[in-house]
Amino acid sequence: CSLFAGEPNAKRYRIALDEVGGRPKKLAAQGKSWKDDPPLSELILDAATKHLSEEVLLRTPKESYERIVWEEERQKSKVSGSSDGGGSNVVADWQKLRKEEETKKRAAAA
């Protein structure tokens, strides 16, 4: 399973992570110190905010899993011909369900 698999720009993010991870070794080969550069954690966060949406970054692992399952079920129904043609509404439907669950959690916590 890949990091942020299926998300827009996930491949670009993973490439940026590879570049950040190789930075200390690259600088050492050039005889430079990476101590003067921003911390690696800051570079990782910069790459994440540059390539991934805020929604993706704030999503919990459970929410990500639920979204994947939701999309797989929708795809199965489209393939079997039982789809109502609302494939473009998959994300909107999932978001609505997620927000309803979040509202219930807040109400229960209050």
N, C-alpha and C positions, 0 to 999 in steps of 0.2 A: 504494500500500500504506500503510495507516495504522499508526501507532505502537501496538503491542500489539493488533493487529487480532484480533478473535475472542475476546479474553480477557474474563472477567467484569470489569465496572466500567471497561473501557478508555475508554469514552466519558466517564465521570466524571473519569478521570485527565486526558484531553485537555482537558476544560473547565477543570479546576484549573490545568493548564499555561498555558492562555490567560489565566487570571486572574493568575497569577504573572508572566507576561510583560508584561502591561499595567500592573502595579503601579507601576513607576517613573514612567511617563507620567501615570498617574492622580494620584500623589502630587505630581508637578511641577505639574499643573493646579490642585491645591489649595494650592500654595505651600509644600508640606512637602518635607522632604528624606528620601530613602529610605536615606540613609547610617545612620540610627538603627535601621532595621529589620534583621532577620536577612538574611544574604546570600541572593541569589537561588538559589544552589546548595542551600542548606539548605531553602528553601521548596519547591524541586523534589523533593528527597528526601522531605520530609514528605508531599507530595502523592502520591508513588509508594507510600510505605509505608501511607498511609491508604486508597488505592483499589485497590492491586494486592496479590495474595498474595505471600508470600515465595517460594513455588515459581516463580511467574512471573518475579519479579525476579532470581532466581538462575539461571534457565535461560539457556544459551548460545544465540546465534542459530542454531547448527546444530541444537540440541535443539528449538527452537521450529519450525524448518522441518520437521524430521522428524515432529514431532507433527502439523503441518498436513497433511503428505502422508499420514500414517497415518490421520487422520480422513477425509480425502477418499477414500481407498481403501475404508474401512469404509462410507462413505455410498454409494459406487458399488455395492458388493456388496449393500447393503440395497435399493437401487433396482432392481437386476437380479433380486432375489428369492433370491439365494444366501446371504443372511444367516442365521445360526443364531439370530437373535433376541437376540444379545448386545450390542446397541448401547450399553447402559449400562456395558458393560465396556471400552469403547474406551480411556478414560483409564487404567484399571487395567492393561490389557494394555500400553499404551504405557509406563507407568511401570515395569512389570516389565522390559520390554525395555531401557529406559534404564538401570535399575539393574544389569542383567546386564552391559551394555556398560561401565558405570562400574567394576564389580568387575573385569572383564577388564583395563581400563586400569591400575587400581591394582596388580593382580598383575604386569602386565608392567613397571611402573615399579619394583617392589620388587626 
